[in-house]
């Protein structure tokens, strides 16, 4: 659950290198709090999805709703 008036974007699954189970990795999503006008990236352990995020990265600018992208190694 996000904080009150916080909304998220489409989440992406980032697999753990060498992982063997389908949930070995992290879920990453952008969120924005309408009250504080703060955007963050949340990194959530996929095996314990209901736990607190592993990391919260506060961004210097607002991330617009609908923003998404995928970055893959070449």
PQR file of N, CA, C, O and H, with PARSE charges and radii, in Angstrom:
ATOM      1  N   UNK A   1       0.836  -1.181   0.000 -0.4000 1.5000
ATOM      2  CA  UNK A   1       0.000   0.000   0.000 -0.0000 2.0000
ATOM      3  C   UNK A   1       0.878   1.240   0.000  0.5500 1.7000
ATOM      4  O   UNK A   1       1.869   1.320   0.726 -0.5500 1.4000
ATOM      5  N   UNK A   2       0.500   2.201  -0.823 -0.4000 1.5000
ATOM      6  CA  UNK A   2       1.207   3.470  -0.846 -0.0000 2.0000
ATOM      7  C   UNK A   2       0.649   4.388   0.238  0.5500 1.7000
ATOM      8  O   UNK A   2      -0.440   4.156   0.763 -0.5500 1.4000
ATOM      9  H   UNK A   2      -0.305   2.136  -1.413  0.4000 1.0000
ATOM     10  N   UNK A   3       1.405   5.430   0.564 -0.4000 1.5000
ATOM     11  CA  UNK A   3       0.929   6.434   1.508 -0.0000 2.0000
ATOM     12  C   UNK A   3      -0.301   7.136   0.921  0.5500 1.7000
ATOM     13  O   UNK A   3      -0.554   7.057  -0.281 -0.5500 1.4000
ATOM     14  H   UNK A   3       2.289   5.619   0.137  0.4000 1.0000
ATOM     15  N   UNK A   4      -1.057   7.820   1.779 -0.4000 1.5000
ATOM     16  CA  UNK A   4      -2.241   8.545   1.346 -0.0000 2.0000
ATOM     17  C   UNK A   4      -1.881   9.532   0.229  0.5500 1.7000
ATOM     18  O   UNK A   4      -0.868  10.228   0.309 -0.5500 1.4000
ATOM     19  H   UNK A   4      -0.851   7.884   2.755  0.4000 1.0000
ATOM     20  N   UNK A   5      -2.715   9.583  -0.806 -0.4000 1.5000
ATOM     21  CA  UNK A   5      -2.551  10.470  -1.970 -0.0000 2.0000
ATOM     22  C   UNK A   5      -1.252  10.223  -2.734  0.5500 1.7000
ATOM     23  O   UNK A   5      -0.723  11.128  -3.381 -0.5500 1.4000
ATOM     24  H   UNK A   5      -3.537   9.017  -0.871  0.4000 1.0000
ATOM     25  N   UNK A   6      -0.745   9.001  -2.656 -0.4000 1.5000
ATOM     26  CA  UNK A   6       0.426   8.596  -3.435 -0.0000 2.0000
ATOM     27  C   UNK A   6      -0.030   7.586  -4.474  0.5500 1.7000
ATOM     28  O   UNK A   6      -0.734   6.627  -4.158 -0.5500 1.4000
ATOM     29  H   UNK A   6      -1.175   8.267  -2.131  0.4000 1.0000
ATOM     30  N   UNK A   7       0.380   7.812  -5.724 -0.4000 1.5000
ATOM     31  CA  UNK A   7      -0.070   6.974  -6.827 -0.0000 2.0000
ATOM     32  C   UNK A   7       1.139   6.471  -7.606  0.5500 1.7000
ATOM     33  O   UNK A   7       2.135   7.180  -7.749 -0.5500 1.4000
ATOM     34  H   UNK A   7       0.952   8.591  -5.981  0.4000 1.0000
ATOM     35  N   UNK A   8       1.044   5.260  -8.101 -0.4000 1.5000
ATOM     36  CA  UNK A   8       2.172   4.635  -8.777 -0.0000 2.0000
ATOM     37  C   UNK A   8       1.965   4.468 -10.262  0.5500 1.7000
ATOM     38  O   UNK A   8       0.859   4.607 -10.785 -0.5500 1.4000
ATOM     39  H   UNK A   8       0.235   4.685  -7.985  0.4000 1.0000
ATOM     40  N   UNK A   9       3.065   4.166 -10.924 -0.4000 1.5000
ATOM     41  CA  UNK A   9       3.051   3.881 -12.346 -0.0000 2.0000
ATOM     42  C   UNK A   9       3.121   2.377 -12.551  0.5500 1.7000
ATOM     43  O   UNK A   9       3.123   1.605 -11.592 -0.5500 1.4000
ATOM     44  H   UNK A   9       3.963   4.053 -10.499  0.4000 1.0000
ATOM     45  N   UNK A  10       3.179   1.979 -13.789 -0.4000 1.5000
ATOM     46  CA  UNK A  10       3.322   0.566 -14.109 -0.0000 2.0000
ATOM     47  C   UNK A  10       4.632   0.056 -13.524  0.5500 1.7000
ATOM     48  O   UNK A  10       5.680   0.677 -13.698 -0.5500 1.4000
ATOM     49  H   UNK A  10       3.178   2.606 -14.568  0.4000 1.0000
ATOM     50  N   UNK A  11       4.570  -1.055 -12.843 -0.4000 1.5000
ATOM     51  CA  UNK A  11       5.764  -1.622 -12.205 -0.0000 2.0000
ATOM     52  C   UNK A  11       6.507  -2.529 -13.189  0.5500 1.7000
ATOM     53  O   UNK A  11       5.918  -3.076 -14.121 -0.5500 1.4000
ATOM     54  H   UNK A  11       3.719  -1.560 -12.701  0.4000 1.0000
ATOM     55  N   UNK A  12       7.804  -2.671 -12.958 -0.4000 1.5000
ATOM     56  CA  UNK A  12       8.632  -3.566 -13.763 -0.0000 2.0000
ATOM     57  C   UNK A  12       9.313  -4.564 -12.838  0.5500 1.7000
ATOM     58  O   UNK A  12       9.656  -4.238 -11.701 -0.5500 1.4000
ATOM     59  H   UNK A  12       8.282  -2.226 -12.201  0.4000 1.0000
ATOM     60  N   UNK A  13       9.505  -5.777 -13.331 -0.4000 1.5000
ATOM     61  CA  UNK A  13      10.224  -6.802 -12.574 -0.0000 2.0000
ATOM     62  C   UNK A  13      11.659  -6.835 -13.062  0.5500 1.7000
ATOM     63  O   UNK A  13      11.915  -6.928 -14.262 -0.5500 1.4000
ATOM     64  H   UNK A  13       9.226  -6.042 -14.254  0.4000 1.0000
ATOM     65  N   UNK A  14      12.587  -6.759 -12.131 -0.4000 1.5000
ATOM     66  CA  UNK A  14      14.015  -6.804 -12.435 -0.0000 2.0000
ATOM     67  C   UNK A  14      14.578  -8.098 -11.845  0.5500 1.7000
ATOM     68  O   UNK A  14      14.758  -8.194 -10.631 -0.5500 1.4000
ATOM     69  H   UNK A  14      12.379  -6.683 -11.156  0.4000 1.0000
ATOM     70  N   UNK A  15      14.859  -9.097 -12.693 -0.4000 1.5000
ATOM     71  CA  UNK A  15      15.312 -10.390 -12.169 -0.0000 2.0000
ATOM     72  C   UNK A  15      16.707 -10.314 -11.557  0.5500 1.7000
ATOM     73  O   UNK A  15      17.574  -9.565 -12.008 -0.5500 1.4000
ATOM     74  H   UNK A  15      14.713  -9.019 -13.679  0.4000 1.0000
ATOM     75  N   UNK A  16      16.887 -11.116 -10.517 -0.4000 1.5000
ATOM     76  CA  UNK A  16      18.195 -11.217  -9.867 -0.0000 2.0000
ATOM     77  C   UNK A  16      19.087 -12.084 -10.744  0.5500 1.7000
ATOM     78  O   UNK A  16      18.683 -13.166 -11.171 -0.5500 1.4000
ATOM     79  H   UNK A  16      16.183 -11.724 -10.151  0.4000 1.0000
ATOM     80  N   UNK A  17      20.286 -11.616 -11.008 -0.4000 1.5000
ATOM     81  CA  UNK A  17      21.224 -12.385 -11.814 -0.0000 2.0000
ATOM     82  C   UNK A  17      21.522 -13.703 -11.107  0.5500 1.7000
ATOM     83  O   UNK A  17      21.913 -13.714  -9.940 -0.5500 1.4000
ATOM     84  H   UNK A  17      20.614 -10.738 -10.661  0.4000 1.0000
ATOM     85  N   UNK A  18      21.337 -14.805 -11.813 -0.4000 1.5000
ATOM     86  CA  UNK A  18      21.561 -16.126 -11.236 -0.0000 2.0000
ATOM     87  C   UNK A  18      20.380 -16.648 -10.427  0.5500 1.7000
ATOM     88  O   UNK A  18      20.478 -17.713  -9.817 -0.5500 1.4000
ATOM     89  H   UNK A  18      21.019 -14.796 -12.761  0.4000 1.0000
ATOM     90  N   UNK A  19      19.270 -15.921 -10.409 -0.4000 1.5000
ATOM     91  CA  UNK A  19      18.093 -16.362  -9.667 -0.0000 2.0000
ATOM     92  C   UNK A  19      17.534 -17.651 -10.251  0.5500 1.7000
ATOM     93  O   UNK A  19      17.635 -17.887 -11.455 -0.5500 1.4000
ATOM     94  H   UNK A  19      19.190 -15.056 -10.904  0.4000 1.0000
ATOM     95  N   UNK A  20      16.945 -18.486  -9.399 -0.4000 1.5000
ATOM     96  CA  UNK A  20      16.408 -19.758  -9.873 -0.0000 2.0000
ATOM     97  C   UNK A  20      14.888 -19.857  -9.724  0.5500 1.7000
ATOM     98  O   UNK A  20      14.250 -20.643 -10.424 -0.5500 1.4000
ATOM     99  H   UNK A  20      16.864 -18.295  -8.421  0.4000 1.0000
ATOM    100  N   UNK A  21      14.311 -19.075  -8.828 -0.4000 1.5000
ATOM    101  CA  UNK A  21      12.860 -19.072  -8.670 -0.0000 2.0000
ATOM    102  C   UNK A  21      12.273 -17.878  -9.410  0.5500 1.7000
ATOM    103  O   UNK A  21      12.952 -16.873  -9.619 -0.5500 1.4000
ATOM    104  H   UNK A  21      14.829 -18.436  -8.260  0.4000 1.0000
ATOM    105  N   UNK A  22      11.006 -17.993  -9.806 -0.4000 1.5000
ATOM    106  CA  UNK A  22      10.414 -16.941 -10.638 -0.0000 2.0000
ATOM    107  C   UNK A  22      10.305 -15.595  -9.934  0.5500 1.7000
ATOM    108  O   UNK A  22      10.186 -14.568 -10.602 -0.5500 1.4000
ATOM    109  H   UNK A  22      10.454 -18.809  -9.637  0.4000 1.0000
ATOM    110  N   UNK A  23      10.341 -15.570  -8.606 -0.4000 1.5000
ATOM    111  CA  UNK A  23      10.266 -14.300  -7.887 -0.0000 2.0000
ATOM    112  C   UNK A  23      11.612 -13.880  -7.300  0.5500 1.7000
ATOM    113  O   UNK A  23      11.655 -13.092  -6.356 -0.5500 1.4000
ATOM    114  H   UNK A  23      10.438 -16.404  -8.063  0.4000 1.0000
ATOM    115  N   UNK A  24      12.702 -14.395  -7.846 -0.4000 1.5000
ATOM    116  CA  UNK A  24      14.040 -13.947  -7.453 -0.0000 2.0000
ATOM    117  C   UNK A  24      14.334 -12.624  -8.154  0.5500 1.7000
ATOM    118  O   UNK A  24      14.750 -12.607  -9.312 -0.5500 1.4000
ATOM    119  H   UNK A  24      12.667 -15.036  -8.613  0.4000 1.0000
ATOM    120  N   UNK A  25      14.119 -11.536  -7.458 -0.4000 1.5000
ATOM    121  CA  UNK A  25      14.363 -10.226  -8.046 -0.0000 2.0000
ATOM    122  C   UNK A  25      13.607  -9.142  -7.308  0.5500 1.7000
ATOM    123  O   UNK A  25      13.196  -9.312  -6.160 -0.5500 1.4000
ATOM    124  H   UNK A  25      13.781 -11.550  -6.517  0.4000 1.0000
ATOM    125  N   UNK A  26      13.436  -8.034  -7.987 -0.4000 1.5000
ATOM    126  CA  UNK A  26      12.822  -6.847  -7.388 -0.0000 2.0000
ATOM    127  C   UNK A  26      11.754  -6.278  -8.312  0.5500 1.7000
ATOM    128  O   UNK A  26      11.804  -6.453  -9.530 -0.5500 1.4000
ATOM    129  H   UNK A  26      13.770  -7.896  -8.920  0.4000 1.0000
ATOM    130  N   UNK A  27      10.803  -5.604  -7.717 -0.4000 1.5000
ATOM    131  CA  UNK A  27       9.793  -4.859  -8.464 -0.0000 2.0000
ATOM    132  C   UNK A  27      10.135  -3.386  -8.281  0.5500 1.7000
ATOM    133  O   UNK A  27      10.324  -2.914  -7.160 -0.5500 1.4000
ATOM    134  H   UNK A  27      10.763  -5.462  -6.728  0.4000 1.0000
ATOM    135  N   UNK A  28      10.211  -2.665  -9.401 -0.4000 1.5000
ATOM    136  CA  UNK A  28      10.531  -1.229  -9.352 -0.0000 2.0000
ATOM    137  C   UNK A  28       9.335  -0.457  -9.898  0.5500 1.7000
ATOM    138  O   UNK A  28       8.727  -0.844 -10.895 -0.5500 1.4000
ATOM    139  H   UNK A  28      10.056  -3.048 -10.312  0.4000 1.0000
ATOM    140  N   UNK A  29       9.015   0.639  -9.224 -0.4000 1.5000
ATOM    141  CA  UNK A  29       7.914   1.477  -9.693 -0.0000 2.0000
ATOM    142  C   UNK A  29       8.182   2.936  -9.330  0.5500 1.7000
ATOM    143  O   UNK A  29       8.851   3.227  -8.339 -0.5500 1.4000
ATOM    144  H   UNK A  29       9.510   0.954  -8.413  0.4000 1.0000
ATOM    145  N   UNK A  30       7.660   3.835 -10.134 -0.4000 1.5000
ATOM    146  CA  UNK A  30       7.697   5.260  -9.836 -0.0000 2.0000
ATOM    147  C   UNK A  30       6.417   5.604  -9.087  0.5500 1.7000
ATOM    148  O   UNK A  30       5.341   5.137  -9.460 -0.5500 1.4000
ATOM    149  H   UNK A  30       7.116   3.599 -10.940  0.4000 1.0000
ATOM    150  N   UNK A  31       6.517   6.413  -8.036 -0.4000 1.5000
ATOM    151  CA  UNK A  31       5.333   6.892  -7.315 -0.0000 2.0000
ATOM    152  C   UNK A  31       5.416   8.409  -7.171  0.5500 1.7000
ATOM    153  O   UNK A  31       6.495   9.001  -7.192 -0.5500 1.4000
ATOM    154  H   UNK A  31       7.391   6.793  -7.733  0.4000 1.0000
ATOM    155  N   UNK A  32       4.237   9.016  -7.024 -0.4000 1.5000
ATOM    156  CA  UNK A  32       4.183  10.469  -6.814 -0.0000 2.0000
ATOM    157  C   UNK A  32       3.167  10.758  -5.728  0.5500 1.7000
ATOM    158  O   UNK A  32       2.045  10.254  -5.770 -0.5500 1.4000
ATOM    159  H   UNK A  32       3.360   8.535  -7.007  0.4000 1.0000
ATOM    160  N   UNK A  33       3.560  11.578  -4.743 -0.4000 1.5000
ATOM    161  CA  UNK A  33       2.672  11.994  -3.668 -0.0000 2.0000
ATOM    162  C   UNK A  33       2.090  13.354  -4.036  0.5500 1.7000
ATOM    163  O   UNK A  33       2.819  14.336  -4.178 -0.5500 1.4000
ATOM    164  H   UNK A  33       4.471  11.988  -4.709  0.4000 1.0000
ATOM    165  N   UNK A  34       0.769  13.400  -4.188 -0.4000 1.5000
ATOM    166  CA  UNK A  34       0.089  14.635  -4.595 -0.0000 2.0000
ATOM    167  C   UNK A  34       0.132  15.711  -3.516  0.5500 1.7000
ATOM    168  O   UNK A  34       0.096  16.899  -3.837 -0.5500 1.4000
ATOM    169  H   UNK A  34       0.177  12.603  -4.072  0.4000 1.0000
ATOM    170  N   UNK A  35       0.207  15.324  -2.246 -0.4000 1.5000
ATOM    171  CA  UNK A  35       0.232  16.304  -1.161 -0.0000 2.0000
ATOM    172  C   UNK A  35       1.589  16.986  -1.026  0.5500 1.7000
ATOM    173  O   UNK A  35       1.668  18.197  -0.826 -0.5500 1.4000
ATOM    174  H   UNK A  35       0.236  14.359  -1.985  0.4000 1.0000
ATOM    175  N   UNK A  36       2.653  16.195  -1.139 -0.4000 1.5000
ATOM    176  CA  UNK A  36       4.000  16.741  -0.952 -0.0000 2.0000
ATOM    177  C   UNK A  36       4.684  17.103  -2.263  0.5500 1.7000
ATOM    178  O   UNK A  36       5.718  17.770  -2.254 -0.5500 1.4000
ATOM    179  H   UNK A  36       2.588  15.211  -1.302  0.4000 1.0000
ATOM    180  N   UNK A  37       4.115  16.669  -3.402 -0.4000 1.5000
ATOM    181  CA  UNK A  37       4.682  16.877  -4.740 -0.0000 2.0000
ATOM    182  C   UNK A  37       6.066  16.224  -4.868  0.5500 1.7000
ATOM    183  O   UNK A  37       6.946  16.746  -5.551 -0.5500 1.4000
ATOM    184  H   UNK A  37       3.274  16.127  -3.409  0.4000 1.0000
ATOM    185  N   UNK A  38       6.243  15.075  -4.200 -0.4000 1.5000
ATOM    186  CA  UNK A  38       7.512  14.344  -4.252 -0.0000 2.0000
ATOM    187  C   UNK A  38       7.332  13.077  -5.077  0.5500 1.7000
ATOM    188  O   UNK A  38       6.382  12.319  -4.882 -0.5500 1.4000
ATOM    189  H   UNK A  38       5.528  14.651  -3.645  0.4000 1.0000
ATOM    190  N   UNK A  39       8.262  12.864  -6.004 -0.4000 1.5000
ATOM    191  CA  UNK A  39       8.306  11.633  -6.791 -0.0000 2.0000
ATOM    192  C   UNK A  39       9.448  10.767  -6.279  0.5500 1.7000
ATOM    193  O   UNK A  39      10.506  11.271  -5.902 -0.5500 1.4000
ATOM    194  H   UNK A  39       9.034  13.480  -6.163  0.4000 1.0000
ATOM    195  N   UNK A  40       9.220   9.458  -6.270 -0.4000 1.5000
ATOM    196  CA  UNK A  40      10.238   8.513  -5.816 -0.0000 2.0000
ATOM    197  C   UNK A  40      10.232   7.273  -6.699  0.5500 1.7000
ATOM    198  O   UNK A  40       9.252   6.977  -7.383 -0.5500 1.4000
ATOM    199  H   UNK A  40       8.361   9.049  -6.576  0.4000 1.0000
ATOM    200  N   UNK A  41      11.344   6.563  -6.666 -0.4000 1.5000
ATOM    201  CA  UNK A  41      11.423   5.218  -7.217 -0.0000 2.0000
ATOM    202  C   UNK A  41      11.404   4.285  -6.016  0.5500 1.7000
ATOM    203  O   UNK A  41      12.190   4.454  -5.085 -0.5500 1.4000
ATOM    204  H   UNK A  41      12.140   6.803  -6.110  0.4000 1.0000
ATOM    205  N   UNK A  42      10.511   3.304  -6.033 -0.4000 1.5000
ATOM    206  CA  UNK A  42      10.459   2.309  -4.972 -0.0000 2.0000
ATOM    207  C   UNK A  42      11.003   0.991  -5.513  0.5500 1.7000
ATOM    208  O   UNK A  42      10.639   0.565  -6.609 -0.5500 1.4000
ATOM    209  H   UNK A  42       9.872   3.167  -6.790  0.4000 1.0000
ATOM    210  N   UNK A  43      11.863   0.356  -4.750 -0.4000 1.5000
ATOM    211  CA  UNK A  43      12.398  -0.955  -5.109 -0.0000 2.0000
ATOM    212  C   UNK A  43      11.910  -1.923  -4.042  0.5500 1.7000
ATOM    213  O   UNK A  43      12.200  -1.763  -2.857 -0.5500 1.4000
ATOM    214  H   UNK A  43      12.159   0.701  -3.859  0.4000 1.0000
ATOM    215  N   UNK A  44      11.162  -2.933  -4.486 -0.4000 1.5000
ATOM    216  CA  UNK A  44      10.490  -3.856  -3.574 -0.0000 2.0000
ATOM    217  C   UNK A  44      11.002  -5.267  -3.839  0.5500 1.7000
ATOM    218  O   UNK A  44      11.079  -5.702  -4.988 -0.5500 1.4000
ATOM    219  H   UNK A  44      10.927  -3.063  -5.450  0.4000 1.0000
ATOM    220  N   UNK A  45      11.349  -5.975  -2.774 -0.4000 1.5000
ATOM    221  CA  UNK A  45      11.775  -7.373  -2.888 -0.0000 2.0000
ATOM    222  C   UNK A  45      10.566  -8.200  -3.328  0.5500 1.7000
ATOM    223  O   UNK A  45       9.542  -8.213  -2.645 -0.5500 1.4000
ATOM    224  H   UNK A  45      11.286  -5.622  -1.841  0.4000 1.0000
ATOM    225  N   UNK A  46      10.681  -8.888  -4.461 -0.4000 1.5000
ATOM    226  CA  UNK A  46       9.537  -9.631  -5.003 -0.0000 2.0000
ATOM    227  C   UNK A  46       9.101 -10.771  -4.083  0.5500 1.7000
ATOM    228  O   UNK A  46       7.912 -11.088  -4.032 -0.5500 1.4000
ATOM    229  H   UNK A  46      11.513  -8.878  -5.015  0.4000 1.0000
ATOM    230  N   UNK A  47      10.011 -11.383  -3.371 -0.4000 1.5000
ATOM    231  CA  UNK A  47       9.668 -12.491  -2.473 -0.0000 2.0000
ATOM    232  C   UNK A  47       8.895 -12.023  -1.239  0.5500 1.7000
ATOM    233  O   UNK A  47       8.194 -12.822  -0.617 -0.5500 1.4000
ATOM    234  H   UNK A  47      10.977 -11.125  -3.412  0.4000 1.0000
ATOM    235  N   UNK A  48       9.009 -10.766  -0.882 -0.4000 1.5000
ATOM    236  CA  UNK A  48       8.277 -10.238   0.274 -0.0000 2.0000
ATOM    237  C   UNK A  48       7.585  -8.943  -0.140  0.5500 1.7000
ATOM    238  O   UNK A  48       7.858  -7.867   0.393 -0.5500 1.4000
ATOM    239  H   UNK A  48       9.578 -10.117  -1.387  0.4000 1.0000
ATOM    240  N   UNK A  49       6.695  -9.081  -1.093 -0.4000 1.5000
ATOM    241  CA  UNK A  49       6.058  -7.937  -1.745 -0.0000 2.0000
ATOM    242  C   UNK A  49       5.305  -7.034  -0.770  0.5500 1.7000
ATOM    243  O   UNK A  49       5.188  -5.834  -1.018 -0.5500 1.4000
ATOM    244  H   UNK A  49       6.474  -9.954  -1.526  0.4000 1.0000
ATOM    245  N   UNK A  50       4.803  -7.571   0.309 -0.4000 1.5000
ATOM    246  CA  UNK A  50       4.036  -6.745   1.245 -0.0000 2.0000
ATOM    247  C   UNK A  50       4.916  -6.062   2.288  0.5500 1.7000
ATOM    248  O   UNK A  50       4.415  -5.283   3.098 -0.5500 1.4000
ATOM    249  H   UNK A  50       4.898  -8.545   0.511  0.4000 1.0000
ATOM    250  N   UNK A  51       6.214  -6.340   2.281 -0.4000 1.5000
ATOM    251  CA  UNK A  51       7.136  -5.678   3.208 -0.0000 2.0000
ATOM    252  C   UNK A  51       7.433  -4.256   2.733  0.5500 1.7000
ATOM    253  O   UNK A  51       7.055  -3.864   1.629 -0.5500 1.4000
ATOM    254  H   UNK A  51       6.621  -6.974   1.622  0.4000 1.0000
ATOM    255  N   UNK A  52       8.112  -3.496   3.581 -0.4000 1.5000
ATOM    256  CA  UNK A  52       8.525  -2.147   3.189 -0.0000 2.0000
ATOM    257  C   UNK A  52       9.516  -2.242   2.028  0.5500 1.7000
ATOM    258  O   UNK A  52      10.207  -3.251   1.892 -0.5500 1.4000
ATOM    259  H   UNK A  52       8.419  -3.814   4.478  0.4000 1.0000
ATOM    260  N   UNK A  53       9.595  -1.202   1.188 -0.4000 1.5000
ATOM    261  CA  UNK A  53      10.549  -1.222   0.079 -0.0000 2.0000
ATOM    262  C   UNK A  53      11.993  -1.388   0.556  0.5500 1.7000
ATOM    263  O   UNK A  53      12.364  -0.920   1.632 -0.5500 1.4000
ATOM    264  H   UNK A  53       9.034  -0.382   1.298  0.4000 1.0000
ATOM    265  N   UNK A  54      12.789  -2.055  -0.256 -0.4000 1.5000
ATOM    266  CA  UNK A  54      14.219  -2.206   0.003 -0.0000 2.0000
ATOM    267  C   UNK A  54      14.887  -0.838  -0.094  0.5500 1.7000
ATOM    268  O   UNK A  54      15.817  -0.534   0.654 -0.5500 1.4000
ATOM    269  H   UNK A  54      12.488  -2.435  -1.130  0.4000 1.0000
ATOM    270  N   UNK A  55      14.399  -0.014  -1.028 -0.4000 1.5000
ATOM    271  CA  UNK A  55      14.960   1.331  -1.208 -0.0000 2.0000
ATOM    272  C   UNK A  55      13.878   2.283  -1.693  0.5500 1.7000
ATOM    273  O   UNK A  55      12.969   1.897  -2.428 -0.5500 1.4000
ATOM    274  H   UNK A  55      13.644  -0.260  -1.635  0.4000 1.0000
ATOM    275  N   UNK A  56      13.997   3.544  -1.265 -0.4000 1.5000
ATOM    276  CA  UNK A  56      13.170   4.642  -1.763 -0.0000 2.0000
ATOM    277  C   UNK A  56      14.138   5.703  -2.253  0.5500 1.7000
ATOM    278  O   UNK A  56      14.942   6.221  -1.478 -0.5500 1.4000
ATOM    279  H   UNK A  56      14.736   3.857  -0.669  0.4000 1.0000
ATOM    280  N   UNK A  57      14.064   6.025  -3.525 -0.4000 1.5000
ATOM    281  CA  UNK A  57      14.955   7.017  -4.114 -0.0000 2.0000
ATOM    282  C   UNK A  57      14.121   8.246  -4.450  0.5500 1.7000
ATOM    283  O   UNK A  57      13.263   8.199  -5.332 -0.5500 1.4000
ATOM    284  H   UNK A  57      13.410   5.604  -4.154  0.4000 1.0000
ATOM    285  N   UNK A  58      14.373   9.340  -3.750 -0.4000 1.5000
ATOM    286  CA  UNK A  58      13.642  10.577  -4.009 -0.0000 2.0000
ATOM    287  C   UNK A  58      14.260  11.258  -5.222  0.5500 1.7000
ATOM    288  O   UNK A  58      15.475  11.436  -5.309 -0.5500 1.4000
ATOM    289  H   UNK A  58      15.070   9.378  -3.034  0.4000 1.0000
ATOM    290  N   UNK A  59      13.400  11.631  -6.145 -0.4000 1.5000
ATOM    291  CA  UNK A  59      13.850  12.232  -7.401 -0.0000 2.0000
ATOM    292  C   UNK A  59      13.780  13.755  -7.328  0.5500 1.7000
ATOM    293  O   UNK A  59      12.937  14.301  -6.617 -0.5500 1.4000
ATOM    294  H   UNK A  59      12.413  11.486  -6.074  0.4000 1.0000
ATOM    295  N   UNK A  60      14.655  14.441  -8.054 -0.4000 1.5000
ATOM    296  CA  UNK A  60      14.664  15.902  -7.991 -0.0000 2.0000
ATOM    297  C   UNK A  60      13.518  16.556  -8.775  0.5500 1.7000
ATOM    298  O   UNK A  60      13.264  17.751  -8.625 -0.5500 1.4000
ATOM    299  H   UNK A  60      15.340  13.997  -8.631  0.4000 1.0000
ATOM    300  N   UNK A  61      12.827  15.765  -9.614 -0.4000 1.5000
ATOM    301  CA  UNK A  61      11.738  16.302 -10.430 -0.0000 2.0000
ATOM    302  C   UNK A  61      10.554  15.351 -10.385  0.5500 1.7000
ATOM    303  O   UNK A  61      10.700  14.173 -10.060 -0.5500 1.4000
ATOM    304  H   UNK A  61      13.034  14.795  -9.736  0.4000 1.0000
ATOM    305  N   UNK A  62       9.394  15.872 -10.710 -0.4000 1.5000
ATOM    306  CA  UNK A  62       8.183  15.059 -10.755 -0.0000 2.0000
ATOM    307  C   UNK A  62       8.238  14.113 -11.941  0.5500 1.7000
ATOM    308  O   UNK A  62       8.650  14.495 -13.037 -0.5500 1.4000
ATOM    309  H   UNK A  62       9.276  16.829 -10.974  0.4000 1.0000
ATOM    310  N   UNK A  63       7.824  12.885 -11.714 -0.4000 1.5000
ATOM    311  CA  UNK A  63       7.703  11.918 -12.794 -0.0000 2.0000
ATOM    312  C   UNK A  63       6.227  11.895 -13.200  0.5500 1.7000
ATOM    313  O   UNK A  63       5.364  11.635 -12.363 -0.5500 1.4000
ATOM    314  H   UNK A  63       7.490  12.575 -10.824  0.4000 1.0000
ATOM    315  N   UNK A  64       5.929  12.163 -14.474 -0.4000 1.5000
ATOM    316  CA  UNK A  64       4.524  12.213 -14.884 -0.0000 2.0000
ATOM    317  C   UNK A  64       3.885  10.823 -14.873  0.5500 1.7000
ATOM    318  O   UNK A  64       4.554   9.821 -15.123 -0.5500 1.4000
ATOM    319  H   UNK A  64       6.630  12.375 -15.154  0.4000 1.0000
ATOM    320  N   UNK A  65       2.588  10.777 -14.582 -0.4000 1.5000
ATOM    321  CA  UNK A  65       1.854   9.521 -14.639 -0.0000 2.0000
ATOM    322  C   UNK A  65       1.921   8.978 -16.061  0.5500 1.7000
ATOM    323  O   UNK A  65       1.865   9.736 -17.029 -0.5500 1.4000
ATOM    324  H   UNK A  65       2.044  11.592 -14.379  0.4000 1.0000
ATOM    325  N   UNK A  66       2.041   7.675 -16.176 -0.4000 1.5000
ATOM    326  CA  UNK A  66       2.139   7.048 -17.484 -0.0000 2.0000
ATOM    327  C   UNK A  66       3.555   6.884 -17.966  0.5500 1.7000
ATOM    328  O   UNK A  66       3.790   6.202 -18.963 -0.5500 1.4000
ATOM    329  H   UNK A  66       2.086   7.059 -15.390  0.4000 1.0000
ATOM    330  N   UNK A  67       4.530   7.505 -17.269 -0.4000 1.5000
ATOM    331  CA  UNK A  67       5.928   7.362 -17.663 -0.0000 2.0000
ATOM    332  C   UNK A  67       6.357   5.916 -17.426  0.5500 1.7000
ATOM    333  O   UNK A  67       6.077   5.339 -16.376 -0.5500 1.4000
ATOM    334  H   UNK A  67       4.339   8.059 -16.459  0.4000 1.0000
ATOM    335  N   UNK A  68       7.025   5.352 -18.395 -0.4000 1.5000
ATOM    336  CA  UNK A  68       7.580   4.008 -18.218 -0.0000 2.0000
ATOM    337  C   UNK A  68       8.696   3.807 -19.219  0.5500 1.7000
ATOM    338  O   UNK A  68       8.785   4.507 -20.228 -0.5500 1.4000
ATOM    339  H   UNK A  68       7.253   5.821 -19.248  0.4000 1.0000
ATOM    340  N   UNK A  69       9.523   2.861 -18.930 -0.4000 1.5000
ATOM    341  CA  UNK A  69      10.624   2.525 -19.828 -0.0000 2.0000
ATOM    342  C   UNK A  69      11.278   1.224 -19.383  0.5500 1.7000
ATOM    343  O   UNK A  69      11.156   0.806 -18.231 -0.5500 1.4000
ATOM    344  H   UNK A  69       9.450   2.292 -18.110  0.4000 1.0000
ATOM    345  N   UNK A  70      11.958   0.611 -20.304 -0.4000 1.5000
ATOM    346  CA  UNK A  70      12.667  -0.624 -19.998 -0.0000 2.0000
ATOM    347  C   UNK A  70      14.087  -0.483 -20.491  0.5500 1.7000
ATOM    348  O   UNK A  70      14.325  -0.058 -21.622 -0.5500 1.4000
ATOM    349  H   UNK A  70      12.057   0.951 -21.240  0.4000 1.0000
ATOM    350  N   UNK A  71      15.023  -0.839 -19.645 -0.4000 1.5000
ATOM    351  CA  UNK A  71      16.419  -0.775 -19.996 -0.0000 2.0000
ATOM    352  C   UNK A  71      17.003  -2.173 -19.859  0.5500 1.7000
ATOM    353  O   UNK A  71      16.915  -2.787 -18.795 -0.5500 1.4000
ATOM    354  H   UNK A  71      14.829  -1.184 -18.727  0.4000 1.0000
ATOM    355  N   UNK A  72      17.584  -2.664 -20.908 -0.4000 1.5000
ATOM    356  CA  UNK A  72      18.137  -4.013 -20.921 -0.0000 2.0000
ATOM    357  C   UNK A  72      19.601  -3.956 -21.328  0.5500 1.7000
ATOM    358  O   UNK A  72      19.991  -3.099 -22.121 -0.5500 1.4000
ATOM    359  H   UNK A  72      17.656  -2.166 -21.772  0.4000 1.0000
ATOM    360  N   UNK A  73      20.415  -4.862 -20.793 -0.4000 1.5000
ATOM    361  CA  UNK A  73      21.819  -4.915 -21.243 -0.0000 2.0000
ATOM    362  C   UNK A  73      21.898  -5.329 -22.703  0.5500 1.7000
ATOM    363  O   UNK A  73      21.043  -6.060 -23.204 -0.5500 1.4000
ATOM    364  H   UNK A  73      20.098  -5.558 -20.149  0.4000 1.0000
ATOM    365  N   UNK A  74      22.923  -4.857 -23.369 -0.4000 1.5000
ATOM    366  CA  UNK A  74      23.082  -5.185 -24.802 -0.0000 2.0000
ATOM    367  C   UNK A  74      23.735  -6.538 -24.950  0.5500 1.7000
ATOM    368  O   UNK A  74      23.957  -6.997 -26.071 -0.5500 1.4000
ATOM    369  H   UNK A  74      23.617  -4.263 -22.963  0.4000 1.0000
TER
END
